Amino acid sequence: MNRRELADFLRSRRERISPADVGLPVGPRRRTPGLRREEAAQLAFISTEYYTRLEQARGPHPSREVLAGLARALRLSDAERAHLHNLAGVSPAPPPGPPREVRQSILDLLARLPQAAAFVTSATLEVLAWNELAAALMEDFSALSRRDRNLVRRVFIGPHREGRRLYGVSDADDFARHAARRLRAAAARYPDAPEVTGLVDELLAKSPEFARLWASHDVTDGPTLCKTFQHAMVGPVTVNCDVLDIADRDQQVVIYTAVPGSPSEEALRLLSVIGTQRMDAPR
């Protein structure tokens, strides 16, 4: 435990938070920047004396529960929370679940790729964000529940509309193997997350294919560079597939682009005009 560094870190994080940030009155006689020690202690559900001793570098070894309260009270980021645990000499608890919030800069990136179908997936392959062309090529995700936007569940359980597995994509079987391996890795990172354990249990119960792949314990595979979608309105669309990792959010940006001048590029242009009108057509 590095008491001096821990004390300085707590003080710096406390002083950057204004009372208004946490719903406290500012008051006319406030002289210290940020929160007072007693306010930080109250928000962390610990005594003012205990918190004061921590900031004076003479506090006892804090428990994981105390650190969780401090991280919540001081509104620490994931990186700051990990740093707090390191200073206290306590291993961080496993994260509660895969992050689902997509940074605004990533949302802006999706919007600035009008000629590419792009979307963001979580560690469990839930589609978190997408642009209009991705919805036109695959499905109008805005019309689906969160549960139905999970591509692992979709490839193993369905629905397989018009007999086409996962939007009629050419590498559906390869994607199924990739999905099982990625979910295996996510289960190791989030062992106590109900959404992860629940998804695994559901797939094991409903998909013999998933159960077989899960039993292999594989966690790595090669990248998919090219795939073809059998689209109901524009026919086959062959795209290059690039994946960008967002390491701090445990998310990925998937980008589908067609070769310039190819029939598939023309198909994507047509889809950008058609949009998701096909979603209203009878199946």
C-alpha positions as CSV (number, residue, x, y, z in Angstrom):
1,M,0.0,0.0,0.0
2,N,1.4,3.4,-1.1
3,R,-0.1,5.6,1.6
4,R,1.3,8.9,0.3
5,E,0.4,8.4,-3.3
6,L,-3.1,7.1,-2.3
7,A,-3.6,10.3,-0.1
8,D,-2.6,12.6,-2.9
9,F,-4.7,10.8,-5.5
10,L,-7.8,10.9,-3.3
11,R,-7.3,14.6,-2.6
12,S,-6.9,15.4,-6.3
13,R,-10.0,13.4,-7.3
14,R,-12.1,15.0,-4.5
15,E,-11.1,18.6,-5.4
16,R,-12.1,18.2,-9.0
17,I,-15.8,17.4,-8.1
18,S,-18.1,20.3,-7.5
19,P,-20.9,20.0,-5.0
20,A,-23.4,20.5,-7.8
21,D,-22.1,17.5,-9.6
22,V,-23.4,15.3,-6.8
23,G,-26.5,17.3,-5.9
24,L,-25.1,19.1,-2.9
25,P,-25.6,22.9,-2.2
26,V,-22.6,25.1,-2.9
27,G,-23.2,27.5,0.0
28,P,-21.8,31.0,0.3
29,R,-18.9,30.2,2.7
30,R,-17.3,27.3,0.8
31,R,-13.6,28.0,0.6
32,T,-12.1,24.6,-0.5
33,P,-12.2,23.5,-4.1
34,G,-14.4,20.6,-4.9
35,L,-16.0,18.5,-2.2
36,R,-15.2,18.7,1.5
37,R,-13.8,15.7,3.2
38,E,-16.9,15.0,5.1
39,E,-19.0,15.2,1.9
40,A,-16.7,12.7,0.2
41,A,-16.9,10.4,3.2
42,Q,-20.7,10.6,3.3
43,L,-20.9,9.7,-0.4
44,A,-18.6,6.8,0.1
45,F,-20.5,5.6,3.2
46,I,-17.5,5.7,5.5
47,S,-16.7,7.9,8.5
48,T,-15.2,11.3,8.1
49,E,-12.4,10.3,10.5
50,Y,-11.5,7.3,8.4
51,Y,-11.5,9.3,5.1
52,T,-9.4,12.1,6.7
53,R,-6.8,9.5,7.8
54,L,-6.6,8.2,4.3
55,E,-5.9,11.7,2.9
56,Q,-3.3,12.3,5.6
57,A,-1.4,9.1,4.6
58,R,-2.0,7.4,7.9
59,G,-5.1,5.4,7.3
60,P,-5.5,1.6,7.6
61,H,-5.4,-0.7,4.7
62,P,-8.8,-0.1,3.0
63,S,-11.0,-3.1,2.1
64,R,-12.3,-3.7,-1.4
65,E,-15.7,-2.5,-0.2
66,V,-14.3,0.8,1.0
67,L,-12.4,1.3,-2.3
68,A,-15.7,0.6,-4.2
69,G,-17.4,3.3,-2.2
70,L,-14.6,5.8,-2.8
71,A,-14.6,5.0,-6.5
72,R,-18.3,5.6,-6.7
73,A,-18.2,8.8,-4.6
74,L,-15.3,10.3,-6.5
75,R,-16.8,9.3,-9.9
76,L,-13.6,7.5,-11.0
77,S,-13.2,6.2,-14.5
78,D,-12.3,2.5,-15.1
79,A,-8.6,3.4,-15.3
80,E,-8.8,5.6,-12.2
81,R,-10.5,2.8,-10.3
82,A,-7.8,0.4,-11.2
83,H,-5.2,2.9,-10.2
84,L,-6.9,3.4,-6.8
85,H,-6.8,-0.4,-6.2
86,N,-3.1,-0.6,-7.2
87,L,-2.2,2.2,-4.8
88,A,-4.1,0.5,-2.0
89,G,-2.5,-2.9,-2.8
90,V,-5.8,-4.5,-3.4
91,S,-6.6,-6.5,-6.6
92,P,-9.6,-5.0,-8.4
93,A,-12.9,-6.9,-8.3
94,P,-14.0,-8.4,-11.7
95,P,-16.0,-5.8,-13.7
96,P,-19.7,-6.2,-13.2
97,G,-20.3,-6.8,-16.9
98,P,-19.4,-5.8,-20.5
99,P,-19.5,-2.0,-21.0
100,R,-22.5,-1.0,-23.2
101,E,-22.1,2.7,-23.4
102,V,-20.5,3.8,-26.8
103,R,-18.3,6.9,-26.8
104,Q,-19.8,9.9,-28.7
105,S,-16.7,10.0,-30.9
106,I,-17.4,6.4,-32.1
107,L,-21.0,7.3,-32.8
108,D,-19.8,10.3,-34.8
109,L,-17.4,8.0,-36.7
110,L,-20.3,5.7,-37.7
111,A,-22.2,8.6,-39.0
112,R,-19.3,9.8,-41.1
113,L,-19.0,6.5,-43.0
114,P,-22.0,6.8,-45.3
115,Q,-20.5,4.4,-47.9
116,A,-19.6,1.7,-45.4
117,A,-21.9,-0.4,-43.2
118,A,-20.5,0.0,-39.7
119,F,-21.6,-1.1,-36.2
120,V,-20.3,-1.5,-32.7
121,T,-20.5,-4.8,-30.7
122,S,-19.9,-5.5,-27.1
123,A,-17.8,-8.3,-25.6
124,T,-20.8,-10.6,-26.0
125,L,-21.5,-9.5,-29.6
126,E,-24.5,-7.4,-28.8
127,V,-25.0,-4.7,-31.4
128,L,-24.7,-1.5,-29.5
129,A,-24.7,1.1,-32.2
130,W,-24.9,1.2,-36.0
131,N,-25.2,3.5,-39.0
132,E,-28.0,3.5,-41.6
133,L,-26.2,1.4,-44.1
134,A,-25.5,-1.4,-41.6
135,A,-29.3,-1.5,-40.8
136,A,-30.1,-1.6,-44.5
137,L,-27.6,-4.4,-45.2
138,M,-28.4,-6.5,-42.1
139,E,-31.4,-5.5,-40.1
140,D,-33.2,-2.5,-38.6
141,F,-31.7,-3.0,-35.2
142,S,-33.7,-0.1,-33.8
143,A,-36.8,-2.3,-34.3
144,L,-35.4,-5.1,-32.1
145,S,-35.1,-5.5,-28.4
146,R,-31.7,-5.6,-26.8
147,R,-32.0,-9.4,-26.5
148,D,-32.6,-9.8,-30.2
149,R,-29.6,-7.6,-31.2
150,N,-27.2,-10.2,-29.9
151,L,-25.4,-11.8,-32.8
152,V,-24.3,-14.9,-30.8
153,R,-27.9,-15.7,-30.0
154,R,-28.9,-14.9,-33.5
155,V,-26.4,-17.2,-35.2
156,F,-27.1,-20.2,-33.0
157,I,-30.8,-19.9,-32.1
158,G,-32.2,-17.6,-34.8
159,P,-34.6,-16.5,-36.0
160,H,-33.3,-17.6,-39.5
161,R,-35.6,-15.6,-41.7
162,E,-36.4,-17.1,-45.1
163,G,-34.1,-20.0,-44.2
164,R,-31.1,-17.7,-44.2
165,R,-28.7,-18.0,-41.2
166,L,-27.5,-14.7,-39.9
167,Y,-28.7,-12.5,-42.8
168,G,-27.6,-15.1,-45.4
169,V,-23.9,-14.3,-44.9
170,S,-21.5,-16.6,-46.6
171,D,-19.4,-17.3,-43.5
172,A,-22.2,-18.0,-41.0
173,D,-20.6,-21.3,-39.9
174,D,-17.2,-19.6,-39.4
175,F,-18.9,-16.7,-37.6
176,A,-20.6,-19.2,-35.2
177,R,-17.1,-20.6,-34.3
178,H,-15.8,-17.1,-33.8
179,A,-18.8,-16.1,-31.7
180,A,-18.4,-19.1,-29.4
181,R,-14.7,-18.3,-28.9
182,R,-15.3,-14.7,-28.2
183,L,-18.0,-15.5,-25.7
184,R,-15.7,-18.0,-24.0
185,A,-13.2,-15.1,-23.6
186,A,-15.9,-12.8,-22.3
187,A,-17.0,-15.3,-19.8
188,A,-13.5,-15.4,-18.3
189,R,-13.4,-11.6,-18.1
190,Y,-16.9,-11.2,-16.6
191,P,-17.3,-14.4,-14.5
192,D,-20.1,-13.0,-12.3
193,A,-22.0,-11.0,-14.9
194,P,-25.6,-12.4,-15.1
195,E,-26.0,-11.3,-18.8
196,V,-22.9,-13.4,-19.8
197,T,-23.6,-16.5,-17.7
198,G,-27.3,-16.3,-18.6
199,L,-26.5,-16.2,-22.3
200,V,-24.1,-19.1,-22.1
201,D,-26.6,-21.2,-20.2
202,E,-29.3,-20.4,-22.8
203,L,-27.1,-21.3,-25.7
204,L,-25.9,-24.6,-24.1
205,A,-29.6,-25.6,-23.5
206,K,-30.9,-24.7,-26.9
207,S,-28.0,-25.2,-29.4
208,P,-26.1,-28.5,-29.7
209,E,-23.7,-26.8,-32.1
210,F,-22.8,-24.2,-29.5
211,A,-22.5,-26.9,-26.8
212,R,-20.0,-28.7,-29.0
213,L,-18.0,-25.6,-29.8
214,W,-18.1,-24.5,-26.1
215,A,-16.7,-27.8,-25.1
216,S,-13.6,-27.3,-27.3
217,H,-12.4,-24.4,-25.0
218,D,-11.0,-22.5,-28.0
219,V,-10.5,-18.7,-27.5
220,T,-8.6,-17.6,-30.6
221,D,-9.3,-17.6,-34.3
222,G,-8.1,-15.7,-37.4
223,P,-9.7,-12.6,-38.9
224,T,-12.5,-12.7,-41.5
225,L,-11.3,-10.5,-44.4
226,C,-14.2,-10.9,-46.8
227,K,-17.8,-12.1,-46.7
228,T,-20.9,-12.1,-48.9
229,F,-24.5,-11.2,-47.8
230,Q,-27.4,-12.7,-49.7
231,H,-29.7,-9.7,-49.5
232,A,-33.4,-10.1,-50.2
233,M,-33.7,-6.9,-52.3
234,V,-30.3,-6.3,-54.0
235,G,-28.9,-9.8,-54.2
236,P,-25.4,-10.8,-53.2
237,V,-23.2,-8.1,-51.6
238,T,-19.5,-9.0,-51.1
239,V,-17.7,-6.8,-48.6
240,N,-14.3,-6.5,-47.0
241,C,-14.5,-6.8,-43.2
242,D,-12.3,-4.7,-40.9
243,V,-12.5,-4.7,-37.1
244,L,-11.2,-2.0,-34.8
245,D,-10.8,-2.7,-31.1
246,I,-11.9,-0.2,-28.5
247,A,-9.8,-1.6,-25.8
248,D,-10.9,0.6,-22.9
249,R,-14.6,-0.4,-23.5
250,D,-14.0,-4.0,-24.5
251,Q,-15.9,-3.2,-27.7
252,Q,-15.3,-3.5,-31.5
253,V,-16.2,-1.4,-34.5
254,V,-17.0,-3.6,-37.5
255,I,-16.7,-1.9,-40.9
256,Y,-18.0,-3.5,-44.2
257,T,-16.8,-1.9,-47.4
258,A,-17.1,-3.0,-51.0
259,V,-14.4,-2.9,-53.7
260,P,-14.6,0.4,-55.6
261,G,-16.4,0.0,-58.9
262,S,-17.7,-3.4,-58.1
263,P,-21.3,-4.6,-58.4
264,S,-21.3,-4.8,-54.6
265,E,-20.4,-1.2,-54.3
266,E,-23.4,-0.4,-56.5
267,A,-25.6,-2.6,-54.3
268,L,-24.5,-0.7,-51.2
269,R,-25.3,2.6,-52.9
270,L,-28.8,1.3,-53.7
271,L,-29.2,0.1,-50.1
272,S,-28.3,3.5,-48.8
273,V,-31.2,4.9,-50.8
274,I,-33.7,2.0,-50.0
275,G,-32.7,2.1,-46.3
276,T,-34.8,-0.2,-44.1
277,Q,-38.0,0.0,-46.2
278,R,-37.7,-3.8,-46.6
279,M,-38.4,-4.2,-42.9
280,D,-42.0,-3.3,-43.6
281,A,-42.4,-5.8,-46.4
282,P,-44.2,-9.1,-45.6
283,R,-41.9,-12.0,-45.0
